[in-house]
Amino acid sequence: MEAKKLLNRVHDNVVFCLRSLGIWGALQASRILLGGDLSERQALVEAEGISSDVSKKIDDDSAARVGHSNLTEVAATEPNCRILHISNSTQSIDVEGSLDSGISLNLDWIFPEYFTVNFPVKGSCRGFILFCGSLNIYVWNPSTGVHKRIPLSPFGSDLDAEYFYGFGYDDSTEDYLVVSVHHYNAPPLHLEYYSLKANTWKQVEGPHFPYILEGQYKPGSLYKGAIHWLAYHCDLQSHGIVAFDLKERKLSCMPLPPGIFHGLWVYGEFLSVYAMNEIDDILEIWVMKEYKVNSSWTKTIVLIVDSISSPNQDFLPLCCTKSGDIIGLDEDNGLVKYDKYGEFLEQHSYYNYRHICDVTTYVDSLLSLPGDGDNE
């Protein structure tokens, strides 16, 4: 009972700091609490009946896992997932809340007007969002406002090449990687990645890989420590998935289920693909129930998509709620939510012009980046 009181007190203190001091003040208060007087934490340990030796090991193990830049993160079993919707304004929407409950964010530091044309979103990982433009690359944490400029690759760029990006985290080295893949409308693929920890770009040399990637403006999907893209196998003339393993630093491929698919995403706990029949307004969703097991592809949902604002409305899945509701974009880049049975729940549009809109998901995080003192 005493442990519960102490936990409630810590929770109340964090909420008070957030309301009274804002996120920066709460972050500083958390650092002081974690680095200062340990009496409350020790009281909690004693109330739970944990020995002092075990307590010291927990402290030592926790300190060892803190990693780069003395980062501090608010502990949470399930980080709060949010949607970042960028158009003529930048809105952050709680996935578990109403679609019209957006909070305005400031992106003036990256480009004052129409920046999505020059800085499209190309990935999201552990609370950070990757923007990749022709002249600049940035990583940004919407929860803290911290951003870091990434140098362009020294290996050159070609206006005739098609570039694909991804962003992920290698937990074995505690390093974030910006991954770039490009080709010239034909194999082979050219792959390079930037290590935020080493502050350098590196090319990946490998055997001939007879794929070209599809969906140039769609970022790679991060799942199970790898970044995934839809691809076309030129030799076999078939579609599949290409994955870059962030730990092994190498490419692999896996086949798709039968059919033609328009997008790749992560649906709950599974890697997933979807196909939209625009004539009948039907959306099919397949999931890979066992990762890298080709026979585990299963058609799980067939949605009859309601035409909200016009006939033959597109619907592109983006994410899902804890209860299984599916949130996606309509053809005007409005956010739409359906339940898992295909019933329309709600719709909200933050901007009605699809060509200058970008959207991604991220989690609330107070994490820092390696070398975050170099932010620009």
N, C-alpha and C positions, 0 to 999 in steps of 0.2 A: 504493500500500500504506500509506503514511504517513497519507493522508487517511482510510482505513478505520479505522486505529488511533485517530485523533483523534475520529472519529464515535462509535466504540465507547466512548471515554472519556467523551464528553459524555452518551451514553445511560446509562452506568453511574452517572454523577453524578446525573442526574435520578432514576433509580430509587432510589438511595440516599437522596436527599432526601425522596422520597415515602414511603419506608418508615420513615425515622427522624424526619422532621419533620412529616409529614402534608401535606395539600394546600396549606395556608396557608404553611407553612415552605418547601415546594418552590416556591411562587409567588414568595415573597420572594427565595429563592436564585436563581431564574431572572432576576428583575429585576436583581439585583446582577451576575449573570454578563453579561447583555445590555448593561447600562449601564456596566460597569466595564472591567476589563482585556480588551483585544481580542486578546491575543497568540495564544490558541488559534485564534480565528476567522481571524486573519491567516495563521497557519501552514497552516490548512486551505486558504485561498485560494491560497497560494503552492504548496502541494502539488498543487493541481489545475491549476496553470499559468495562473491568471487574473491579468491585469495589474492594477497598483495603480489605474489609472484606471477600469477596469471595476469593480473592487472598491469604489471610492468611489461610483460611480454606483449599484451595488447597494445600498450603505448608505443613500445619499440617497433612492432610490426606496422602500426599505423603510420609512425614517422617515416619508416622505410618506404611506404607506399605513397607518401606525399609527392615525391618526385620533384619535377623542375620548378624553379622560380618560387619556392615556398608557397605553392598554391593552397588556397583554402576553398573548400566546397561545402555547401550546406548539405548535410546528409539527408537522403530521401530514398525510400525503397522504390518508388516509382516517380521519376522526374516528370514535372508537368510539361506535357507536349503542347506546342503552340504552332499556329500557322502564320507565316510571314507573307503578307500580301502587299506587293509593291506596284503602284501605278502612279497616279498623280499625287498620291499620299502613300505613306508607309504605315501599315496596320499590323498589329500583332493580335491574334485571336486565339483564345483558349479552346482547344479541341473539344473539351468536355462541356463547354458552355454554349451559349447562343451564338450563332454566326454573326449577329449584328453587334456584338460586344467588343469590337476592335479597340485597341489602345494605340494612339498615334506614336510613332517613333521618328527620330530625326536621322536622316541620311544625307544631310547637306555636306558633310565632310567628304563624301565620295564624288558627288556630282550634283550641281544645283538643280538641273532640269533634265528630264528625259534620260536619266542615267541608266535606266534598264536597257536602253538600246546599246550602250557602250559597256555596261557592266552587268551582264546577265548572271543570275544565280546558277552556280554549277555544282553545288554540293552542300551538305550539312552534316556535322558530326560533333557530338558531345557539347552542344550548345553554340558551336561556331558555324558561321555561314561563309561559303567561298563565293567571291565575285571574280569573274575572269573577263577582262576586256582586252582589246587589241594592244593597248599600251600599258596597262596596269593590272595587277592582281592583288586582291585584298582578302584578308580573313577578318571577320567581325563577330563579336559577341553581342547580340542585341540586349541581353540581360544587364550587361555592365557598360556597354558603349565602347569597350576597348576594341581597337582595330589595329591590324598590322599589315604593312605593305610587303608583298612578296616580289622579289626581283624577277624579271622576265628570264626565260631560259636562254642560256648562251649558245644553244645549239641551233639557233636561227629559226625563222618562221617563213612560211610560204603562203601567199594569199590564195594559191590554187589548192592548198591542202584543206581537208576537213578535220577540224579539231574537236576532240571530245575530252571532257574533264571529269574528275572525281575527287573526293576529299574523304580521308579516313584517318584512323588512329591505329598504330601498331603498339599494342599493350606490352609486347615483349621488350621493346626499347623505349617505351613512353614517348613516342614521337608521332607527330602529325605529318601526313604526306599529302601533297597536292600532286595528283596524277594527271598526265597529259598524254593522250593517244591521238595520232593523226595518220592519215593515209591520203593518197592522191587518186581517189576514185578507183583504186585497184590495190590489191595486196602488194607488198607486205605492210603490216602495221608497224609504226614507229612509236616507241613508248619511252617516256622519261618521267621522273618524279622529282619533286622538291622536298627535301627534309627540313622541317622547321628547326629541328634540334641541331643539325649540322650546318644549316644555312647555306645549302648548296643543291644544285640540280645534278642529276645523274641519269645517264642513258641506260636502258635495259637492253642488253644484247641477247639474242636468242635465235632459235631456228625459224625458218619460214613459217609464217602463220597466215593461212589463206583466207582471212576474214576481212570484211569491211564492216564498220559499225553503222548503225542506223539510228535515225532520230537525232540529228546534230544538235538541236537546241535543248535536248533533254539531258540532264546530268545523270551520271552513273548512280545506281542504287546501292547503298551501303548495307551489307548484310553478312553476318558471320565472318567478319574480319576481311571481307573482300568487296571490291567495287564491281558492279555488274552492268553490262550494256547489252541491248539487243544487237544482233549481228547477222551477217549473211556470209555463208561459206561459199566462196566463189568456185571451188573445185567440185563440190557436191551439189551446188545450186540449191541450197537449203538454208533455212533460217535457224538460228540458235542463240545461245547466250555466251558472251565472252566475259570472263571474270579475272580481275587482277588481285592476287593474294597479297595483302599488305605486309605480312610477315615473311613469306617466302620470296616476295618481289618477283613473281612470275605470272604469266598468263595461263589460263586453262579455258576449256569450253565445255558446254553441256547442251544437249538437244532440247527443243521445245516440244510440247504436246502437238498433236495434229491440228492444223488450222493456221490462219494468218492472224498475228497479234499486233496490236498497235501501241502497246506500252508495257513497261516493266516497273514494278513497285514492290513495296513490302506491306503485305496485308496481315496485320497482327503479328504473329510469330513466324510467318512463312514468306519465302520468296514467291512472288506472284506475277502473273501476266494477265492482260485483259484484251478483249476484242470488242469493238463497238460496231454493231450493225446499224448504220445510220438510216436505212430504209424502214426497218421495223422498230427502231429505237430500243434495241435489245443489247445489253451489256453482259458478256460472259466473263467470269473471273475464275481462273485456274490457280491452284497453289501447289507448290512442291512440298509435300508433307514430310519427306525426309530429304534433307539437303544433299544434292549431288546424286540422288538415287532417281534415275530417269523414270522408272516405272511408278514412282510415287506421285506423278502429276495427276491432279484430281480436279475436275470441274466442280466447284463448290457453290457458286451463286450465279443465277441468271436473273438479271434485273430488267424489268420492262420500264425503261426510263420515261417518266412523265415529261411532256413538252411544257416547260414552265413559261417561257416567253415567246417561243416560236416553234413551228413544226420541225421535225427531224433534228432536234436539239442534241448536240454532242454532250457527252459526259465523260470526263477524264478523272478517274479515281486518284486521290491524293493521299488520304490517310483514313484511319478508322478510330472510333472511340473505344473505350474499354468495354462497352456493352455490345460492340459489333456494328454500330451505325457507320455508314460509309460517307465520307466527305470528299467532294471533288469539284471540278470546275465545269461550268457550262460553256457554250461557245462564245459567250460574251465575257468570259472570265469572272462571272459571278460565282460565289460559293454556294453549293447545293448539298443538302444532307438527305440521305435515304436510310431507312432501317435495313436490317439484313434480309428482310423479306421483299425489298424493293418498293416499299411505300414511301412516298414523298413526306419529308418532315418539315424542312424549311429551306429558304433561299434568301441570299442577301448579296447585293452587288455594291462593291466599293468604287468601281469605275467601269464604264460601259464601252470600253475600246480595247479589243483583245491584243493589238499589236504592240502596245507599250505597257505590258503587265507581266509581272513575274511572281512566282509563288513557290514556297517550299515549307517544310516543317522543321522545327527545331525543339530542343528542350531547354527549359530554364536552367542556367548554370552560372556559377561564379568562378569557374575554372580560368586559369591564366594560361598563356602560351609560353613556350620556351623563348627566352630573350624578349619578354614583353616590355622591357625597358626601351626597346628600339621602335615602339609604336610611332606611326606617323599620322 
